[in-house]
């Protein structure tokens, strides 16, 4: 998130969704980790990116994973906050 306004907007938009979660569901989100195959694929693409060897499709794939990672990280932070309350 790049600004306080953007963060506030995200929090406002996700709060109703997080309120429907029970504590077990919030804990599942908070403890989520990508499976080994996904982690390996991201590492493979990252290595190729470092060497400037990504195809345009691979670049798009890596960007998709990065976007998903940011989203999951934010949801995990919100789930942890819910669990702490």
N, C-alpha and C positions, 0 to 999 in steps of 0.2 A: 504494500500500500504506500502511496507516495505522499499523502497529505492527511492532516487531522480530519479534514472534511470527508475525504474518501473513507477513512477508517470509521468515522461516525456513521456514514451512510451504510457501510457494510454491516456494522454492528446492528443498526436499526433494521436492516433487511433480514438478517439471519436470526435475530432474537426470537421471532415467532416460531421459526423452524426448530430452534434449539429447545424452546419451551415444551414441545411435544415429545421430547426424548425423556425416557426415564433414566435413572442413574446408571443402570446396566448398559443401556444404549450409549449414553455419554461416555462411559468408561471404554466401551468398544471403540468408539471414534478416537478417544484420547490415546489409546494404546495401539492404534492401527499402524502397521508397517507394510510397505510393499513386499510382495513375495520375491523370492530369490531370482526368478526368471526376469521379472521386471527390473530389479536392481541391476542385474547383469546387462540387460539391454541398454539401460540408461548409461551405465559405465562405458559400454562399447561405443555408444553414440558420442559421449563426452570425450572419449579418447580420440575418436575420429575428428571431432570439432577442434580439439587442440592441435591436431596435425593439419587442419584446414582441408579435410578430405570428405566432408559430408556432401551427399547429393542434396538436391533441393527437397526431395521427399523426406530424407533423413533429418534435415534441418527443421522441417515442419513437425516431424514426429518428436524431435527433441524439445522444440518449443511447446508442443502440447503437453509433454511430460512436465516441463517446468511450470506451466500454467496450472496443471492439476496439482503439482506439489505445493505451490503457493496456496491454492484453495484449501487443500487438506490441512496444511499447517495452520491456517487461520481457523478452520473449524475445530482442529484439535485444541488450539489455545482457548477458544470459546467453550469447548466441552470441559476442559480442565477448570476453567473459571466457574462453570456451573457446578462441577463436582466439589469445588472448594467452598461453595456457599452452603 
